[in-house]
């Protein structure tokens, strides 16, 4: 049982509750059901990919996304939709499904133009209140690896429902500090795995939303 390949979502899942992470991602003896919100998000991502990547018309129910998607489509540069990125433990680019892949991530949209790049991740939640820029950091780090000529990346979490754009800019001189941060985050997960210690982190979500029935904090107990 391995904790890699890891990703932003796996790190966040571990930080939220190591015990839940262990059951969902390592043992896989529990699974979470797909919600209506998740299905809607998947559909919205496909709409964006097909409009920008192949000019497929936007369905009426997603017309509210059209202005921002048209703006992204009009931006100069080479566009990569739903780009699957993989890195080895040596932080070298590799195929997403490679046997050597250590980290994985999917960037909804990458636009490269000379030594500049733009990366966008679409969000369909109704509020940007709890936006986490950590996802942008990892996407930027991987993009720098895949496109060595890139010196600057403008990145954003695009909340298409609430029409918010959480932006940040990354330059290549920031790479060492950002990797230091994320490798430190990963090491905590690695230590838990090495010691086989997965402590529960109780929160207000335990009683009604956690599927791990054997946890003492689960509401079914």
N, C-alpha and C positions, 0 to 999 in steps of 0.2 A: 504494500500500500504506500503510495507516494503523495507528497503534497505538491508536486510539480507535474505538468506545467502550471504555473500560477498566473494570476491575472489581478487586475484591480478589484474585480468583484470578489475573488477568492480572499484577498487580503481584507477587504471590508467585512466579509462574512466571518472571518476568523476574529477580527477585532470586536465585532458585535457580540459574539459568543463562541468561544473555542469549542465548547461541548456540542453545540448545535452544528458547527462547522464539521466537527469530527464525524457526526452521524450522517450529515447530508453529503459531504464531499469526499470523505475518506472511506468509512464503512459502507456508505450508501444504502443503509438499511431503512432509511426514510426518504421520502421525496415530497416536494412541494407541488401542489396543483397549479396549473396555469390559470391565472385570473383573467377576467375580461379586460382589465387595464393592460396586462401583458400582451394579450392578443391584439389589442388596438395599437399598441406601440410597435409590434412586429409589422402590422399592416402599414402603418405610417412610414416606417423605415423603408419598406419595399416601394411605396409610392415615390419617395424621395429618390431612391436609387434608380428607378425606372425613368423618372422624369429627367434627371440630370444625365444619366448614363445612356439613355436610348430614346429620348424625346417622347416617351409614352405619355399621353394626356393624363392630367390629374383628375381623379374621380371627384364628383361634386361634393361628397362628404368631406373631402380634404382640401377644398378650394381655399380655405383660410391659410393654407401653407404656400399657396402659389406665389405671392409677392416675394417672400424671402427665398424660395427655391429659384425663382427667376433671377434674382440678384446674384445668387451663388453660381448659377449656370452661366451668367454673363461675364463673370470674372475671368480675366485672362489667365491662361496656364493649363497645364496638363492635369486632368481630373481623374481621380481614382475613387470609385464608389465601393463602399463596404470592403475596404482593403484589409486583408488578413495578414497580420504581422506576427512573426515568431523570432525569438532570440535564443541563442544557446546560453549556457551558463557563463561562457566567456564574453557574453554580450555581443555576439556576432549574429547578423541576420541569417535566418534559416527558414525553410518551408514551414508553414503553419502546422502541418501534420508530420513533420520530421521526427524521427526517433530521438533526435538530439535536442528537440525543442524544450526549453526551460521556462520561458515566459511566452504568453500569448495575448494578443489584443486585436480587436477589430475596430478600425477607424471608419466612421460612417462616410466621411468625405475628406480626401486629401487633394489639395490643389498645389502644384509646384510650378514655380516660375523663376528661373535663374537661381539665385541663392536665397530666395524667399519661399515660404510655404504657408498655407492656411489649412488648418484641420478643424473639422466641425463634428460634433456629436449631437444628434437630435434627441430631444427629451420630450415626452408627451405627458408628463405629469402637469397638474394644473398650476403649480407654483414653483418658483425657483428659490424659495426660501431656504431650502436645505441643500442647495447646489454644492457639490464637492469638486474643487478644482484638481484634486489629486488624480483624477482620471485623465485630465488634460496633460498633467506632468508626464505620466507614463506614455501617453500617446505621442507626446512631443519627443521624448527620449528615444522611442522606437523609430520615429520618423527621421530623426537625425541619423540613426544608424543605417536606415534604408536609403537615404539620400545624402551621402557625405558632403555634397556641395552646398547643402542648405546651411545658412548661417543664422537665420531668424525665422521663427514660426509664430504666426498669429493664430491663436487657438480659441475655441469658444464652445460652450454648452448652449445649444440653441433650443430654448423651450418654445416649441411651435404653438402650443395652445395658449399660453399666457403671454406670448410675444416678448419674451425676455432673452437677452443674449449675454451670458456670463463670459467675459473675455479675459484672456491673459496672453502676454507675449513672452516667448522664450528665446534666448540667444545661446549660441553654442558655448559661450564661456560659463553658462549655468549648469552644464551637463555634469561635471564632477560632483557638485553639491547635491544635485537632485538624485543622482544614483546613490550617493552615500545615504540619503534619507530612505530611499525605497529598499535598499539592500538591508538596512537596519530593520525596517518593518518586516521584511521577509525572514530575517534571522530569528525573530521572535516566534514566527510560525514554525520554523525549522527546529528550534529548540523544543517546542511543545511536541513536535513529531518525534524527535530523537528520544525524549524522556517519556513519551506516551502519557503526557499529562495534559488533559483538556478540561480545564476548569470552566464551570458555568458562570456566565455574567448575567445575573438576573436583571430584568428590566420590566417596564410596564407592558411589554409585548408578550411576555412569557405565558401568562394564563390563557390568553385567547387566541394567540397566533402561532405558537411554537408547536411543531409536529412531533417533537421528540418526547414521547409520552413517558419515558422512564426517568426523565429529569425531575428532581424534587420540586422544581419551581413551576412545572407544568400544571395548568389549571385542572387537568383531568385527574390529578392525584388527590 
